[in-house]
Amino acid sequence: MGVSYSGNGPTTRTVKNQVSENSDLATRFELFMVKDFFDAQTCEEIITEIRSAWGGPATVYSQGASSPVNEKLRKTTRRMLSPSTTASVRQQLLEQKERVERHFQISLSDCEEPQFLFYKEGDFFVPHQDGNSEQLEFDHLRVRRISVVIFLSRQSSEPGPNTYCGGSLVFFEPGVDTNRKELGYHLTGETGLLVAFRSETTHEVHLVTHGERYSIVCWYK
């Protein structure tokens, strides 16, 4: 994932009423959301494959960096799944392209190959942008128009089976100080939920405090 960094660590905003807050969040950040994009069985099958697949630390793009891995900015693992699973997920995202175009009122040409991510306890991703921004120093990132996250596991306020704590997807309005925790708006992950947003939107993944967070990310261009 290509990024433009705008902060030094995880932040969040307390949510008391998740239903109404998610609705407000969707309106505020123009989110495109599909509940149960993948059913629970499909999510579990992908999680099982992620657990057994090979992979390594997820990378970041940073001009002049000596290594593409910087765990002070992004600490998570990318797993390489089978060509058939990867192609199937990409095809289903392409089938959503027209709906996404209508929602954001833009024209899109394609989507990248999806990435399968595993966040364990202590993992996070600092505030950043994915694309469509002059702040990014790499041309192949600037063409990203819409970012997509598909949650495969469920976030919970308390530890429990097959859930994770922390790990919120947090959004920030333009120009805010991302070090101020009260200014971030977070989305609670639900199994199978797809959320899409403009790639220039500043966002982060909050620190995972318990369990394992599984997700898929992709970008329309």
N, C-alpha and C positions, 0 to 999 in steps of 0.2 A: 504493500500500500504506500503510495506516495503521499508526503505530508508537508505542510507548512506549519511550523510549530508556533504556538502562541501562549505557552504556559510551562510551568515547571513541575506540575504534579496533579494527581487526581482531585477533582472537586465534585460536589453533588448538591442537590437541593431536596429537602425532606418533602415527601409526598404523603398526605394524609388520606386523600380520597383518590385512589388510582384511576377509577373510571372517569371521573370528571376531569382529573388532571391530564390524562392521556388525550381526552378530547380537546382540551385547551392547548395542549402541547402540539397536537396535529395541526390545529388552526394557526398557531403562532409561527410554526416553522414549515408550514405548507407540506406536511408529511403525507405521503401516500402509504396507506396501511392495508394489509390483507391478513385478516385473522385466519388461522388454520390453512395457510398457503401449502404447508405440508401437514399431513395428519400425524398423530402421535406414533404410529407404527413406522412410517417413513422416517421420521426424526430419529427414532431408536435405531433403525437399520443404518442410517448414516453415521450416527454416533458410534455404533459398534465398529464400523469400517474405519472411522477416524482413529479409534483406540488401537487398532492393529496395523495402521498404515505407517510408513516411514515418513520422516520429516525432520524439521530443525527449527531454530529460532526464526521468527518472522523478521523480515528486513524493513528498513526505512531508507528513503532516498534523501541524502543530505550532501550538498555541494562540498567537495574537498574532503569528505570523510574517508578515513583509511579502511573502514570496514562497513558493510551494509547492515551490520547488526549493532544496535545501540540499546542496551537494556535499561538505560536511564530514561529513554524516551518511549520505548515499546518493548514490553516483556510478554511474549506469548509465543505459541508454537504453531507453525503451519504444517499441516499434514497433506501428503500427496495421495489422493484417492484414485481408484481405478478409472481408466478412460471412459468406461461406460457410465459410471456414476457422475463423473464430471460433465460429460456430454448431456446426460439426462437433465441435470440441474440447469445447465446453460440453456437447453432447449425450452424448458418451462419458463425461464426468465424471458426468453425471446418472445414467447407466446403472450407475455404480459406487456410487451413493449408499447402496443397501441394504447392500452389503458394508461400507462405511465405518461406517454406523450400527451394524451388529452388532459390528464391531471395537471401537468406542469406547463402545458401549452407550448411545447417545444418539439422539434423534430429530432429524432435519434436514429443513428445508423446501425448500431450493433451493440453487443455487450462483450466484455472481456471474459476470459475463462474464470469461473468462480474459484475462490480460495476457501479452504476449510481450516478453521482456527480452533485451537484448544487453549483456553485460559485456565490455569490451575491457581490455587491459593497464592496470593502475592503478585499475580500478573496484572497488567494494566496497559493503557495506551494514553499518553498525555494529549492535551488539546491540540488539534491539527485540522487541516483541510485536505481533501482528497484530490481536488482538481478544479478546472474551470476558473483558475485564479492566476493573476500575474505574479502573485507572491511565490508561486512554485517555479523552480528553476529547471524543470525537465519538461520538454515538449510533450512527451508521451503521457504525462500526467495532466497537462493543461486541457487535453481533449476530453477528459472525463466530465460528463455533464450531470449525471445522476448516480448517487451511491445507493447501494442496496445492502441491507443486513437481514439475514434470515436466522431467527433464534431457533436452535434445536433443543435446548434445555430451558428449564423454567427457573426464574429468579424467585427467591423467597426471602422474607424478612427474618426467618428463623431456620437454622440448619435442619435438613430433612433428606430422605432418600431421593436420589436423582434430581436434586436441586442445587443451586448455588446461591451464596449471599454476596452482597456487593455486586460489582460488575455491571452497574447501570450504564446504559448508553446515554450520555449527557450532551445536551445541545446548548450553545451559547449564541446570543444575539450579536450582530456585528458591532465591533468596537468596544465590547465590555472587557473588563479585567478578568481573565479566566482564573486568576489566583483567588478571587473572591468567591467563596463557596456558595453564597446565597444567590449568585447570579446565574448558576447553571440549572437547567431544566432536564430532569432525567426521565427516561422511559424504562419501565420495568419489562424485562424479557419474559415472553410467554412462549411456550412450546409451539412451534410452527408459524409464529408471527413473522410476516415480512413487513419491513419498513423501508421506504425509499425517500431520499431527500436530496436537495441540490448539493453537488459535490463541493461547492465553495462554502458550505455551512461549517462553522467551527464546531467540532464535537470531540468527545473522548470516550474511552472505556474506563469506568471507575475501577479502583482496586478490588479484585476478588478476595473476599475475606474467608470464604468457606466453600468447599465443593469444587465442581468442575463446570466451566461455562463453555458450551459448544455453539459455534455459529458458522454461517457461511457469509462471505462478503463478495460483492461483485460491483461492476461499474458499467453503466450505459454511456455510450459516447455518440 
